[in-house]
Amino acid sequence: MFTLPHNTIAYLYKETIDMRLGMFRLQGVIAEQLSQPMVRGSFFLFINKPHTLLKAVWFDGTGLCLFSKRPEQGQFSWPQSAIIDQEKWLQIQPSALALLLDGIELKSCMRKAWYEA
């Protein structure tokens, strides 16, 4: 399992993106679409159209890192872009990011009431 520090900030780009884009073009998408500046420990995740390849841009405070992941089988679960919701980014918790990267379907997972308190 992939674990992250609790202070990690993760953003999912809801729309699909061309995976031929490299780190600097993805950084341009982040700067153009996200109104907040990059902070240390931020992850920015992008997905391709068939949801079979994920790219993550990570800012560690000194520079950018680019990671990619392709599942052996199947595809990643990803939130659908709603027409009503104009926001293109979705901020998620580090625990949800770890589940997503491990290939666990987030829609069917449910947080217990005692955990939300």
C-alpha positions in Angstrom: 0.0 0.0 0.0 1.2 3.5 -0.9 1.1 5.7 2.2 1.4 9.5 2.3 2.0 12.0 5.1 -1.3 13.4 6.6 -0.4 17.0 5.5 -0.3 15.9 1.8 -2.6 17.9 -0.4 -3.9 16.0 -3.5 -5.8 17.4 -6.4 -7.5 15.3 -9.1 -8.0 16.9 -12.5 -11.6 15.8 -13.3 -11.2 15.9 -17.1 -9.2 13.5 -19.1 -5.9 14.8 -20.5 -3.5 13.8 -23.3 -0.8 11.7 -21.7 1.8 12.8 -24.2 2.0 16.0 -22.1 5.2 16.1 -20.1 5.9 17.6 -16.7 6.2 21.2 -17.8 3.0 21.2 -19.9 1.2 19.6 -17.0 2.6 22.3 -14.7 1.1 24.8 -17.2 -2.3 23.1 -16.8 -2.0 23.3 -13.0 -1.0 27.0 -13.1 -3.7 27.9 -15.6 -6.6 25.9 -14.0 -5.9 26.0 -10.3 -6.2 29.3 -8.5 -3.9 28.3 -5.6 -0.1 28.2 -5.7 1.7 25.0 -5.4 2.7 24.2 -1.8 5.2 21.6 -0.6 3.9 18.1 -0.6 1.1 18.8 -3.2 0.1 16.0 -5.7 -1.7 16.8 -8.9 -3.2 13.8 -10.6 -4.2 13.4 -14.3 -5.9 10.6 -16.1 -6.2 9.5 -19.8 -9.5 9.0 -21.6 -9.8 5.2 -21.0 -8.7 5.6 -17.4 -5.8 3.2 -17.8 -2.9 5.6 -17.2 -2.4 8.0 -14.4 0.2 10.8 -14.1 1.0 12.6 -10.9 3.0 15.8 -10.6 4.4 16.1 -7.1 5.9 19.3 -5.7 8.4 18.6 -2.9 9.3 22.2 -2.2 12.5 22.2 -4.3 11.2 21.1 -7.7 8.7 18.9 -9.6 8.6 15.1 -9.9 6.5 13.2 -12.4 5.1 9.8 -11.7 3.0 7.5 -13.9 1.1 4.4 -13.1 -0.7 1.9 -15.4 -2.7 -0.9 -13.7 -1.9 -4.5 -14.8 -5.7 -5.0 -15.5 -8.8 -2.8 -15.5 -8.8 0.9 -15.0 -8.7 3.6 -12.3 -11.9 4.9 -10.7 -12.2 8.6 -11.3 -14.9 11.2 -10.5 -17.0 12.2 -13.4 -17.1 15.8 -14.5 -20.5 17.2 -13.8 -22.0 19.8 -16.1 -23.3 21.8 -13.1 -19.9 21.7 -11.3 -17.6 24.2 -13.1 -14.7 23.3 -10.9 -12.1 21.2 -12.8 -10.2 20.1 -9.7 -11.2 17.9 -6.8 -9.2 18.0 -3.6 -9.0 14.6 -1.9 -7.5 13.2 1.4 -4.2 11.4 1.4 -6.0 8.2 2.5 -8.3 8.4 -0.6 -5.3 9.0 -2.8 -3.6 5.9 -1.5 -6.8 3.8 -2.2 -7.0 5.3 -5.7 -3.4 4.4 -6.4 -3.9 0.9 -5.1 -6.8 0.4 -7.5 -9.6 0.3 -5.0 -13.0 1.5 -6.2 -13.7 4.7 -4.3 -17.5 4.8 -5.1 -18.2 1.6 -3.2 -16.1 2.5 -0.2 -17.9 4.1 2.7 -16.4 6.0 5.7 -17.9 4.9 9.0 -19.7 7.5 11.1 -17.2 7.2 14.0 -14.3 8.0 11.6 -15.9 11.3 10.4 -15.9 12.8 13.9 
